[in-house]
Amino acid sequence: MILSVLKLMRLYYGLPFAAGFIVILSYLTGGNIYPILTKAVFTFLSLVSVISAGYILNDVCDIEVDKINSPGRILAAGTLQKKTALIWSIVLFAIGLMLGGCCSLPFFLAITDIAVLLIFYDIFSKRIGIFKDIIIAVLMTSLYPLALTVTEPVQTPRLNVLLIHPAWLFLSVLGYEMLKDINDVKGDRQVNGKGFNYCEDKRFLVMARVFIIAGSLITLLPYIFGYCKSIYLAASIAAILLAIISTFNKPVVAVRYIYVAVFLVTAGAMADLLVFGA
């Protein structure tokens, strides 16, 4: 059962997402995260728990769709009972909020808002069309203001990166989620009716690709303005190339390139800070 729950948690999303939050905290503190290290650990674990809970709840709500699109998934295949998965989701949400409370009251209130919006998304996403993709993009981008509930910013040139990256992350995630919608349209349409026909419009795919390319190009700005150096530039160029390559692939393959591109930019930003300092 534990292995099934771990698969439902999608740690390959939750761990990099939470690690990205640590990168943001590092930029806020001018590279000196040690004074808030305890808070950073609590926030990291809180985010992993809440994100994992959200993914489990999403699978609980999408069982019928997954039976068509991804019949091998844990709940769709009947490997784990729906009730058991729901209990794990509730437990992880509770753990995430408890850990958030150990950090600070502002962070607790913010992570609670994120959890509520995530639950809303899981329950109602199949009824709100493309707005569901916007919600996920907003949730991902909320990492930046969320970091301000943990520490005060230290004024360094690198701090300006945090004014640029939200636009990159928002556009990248929005395009990524739109591609996922195209992948899942068959099951969504059969289970929820014709409300997902917009996903089959060629313009929808073009929009997704435009968002992805535009987001990748934004990553060049921190280097152009002198906020980051060569390591970051290399990661940015690699991300742009991956974004371009993704446009020549079917959505089911393209999303993998976008995932790697986002990871590269985040890792490159952290490595650049560690090597060259604030």
Secondary structure as UniProt FT lines:
FT   HELIX           2..9
FT   HELIX           11..28
FT   TURN            29..31
FT   HELIX           34..36
FT   HELIX           37..61
FT   HELIX           63..69
FT   TURN            71..72
FT   TURN            74..78
FT   HELIX           82..103
FT   HELIX           105..124
FT   HELIX           125..127
FT   TURN            129..130
FT   HELIX           131..141
FT   HELIX           143..147
FT   TURN            148..150
FT   HELIX           157..160
FT   HELIX           161..192
FT   HELIX           194..200
FT   HELIX           202..218
FT   TURN            219..220
FT   HELIX           221..224
FT   TURN            225..226
FT   HELIX           230..246
FT   TURN            247..248
FT   HELIX           251..276
//
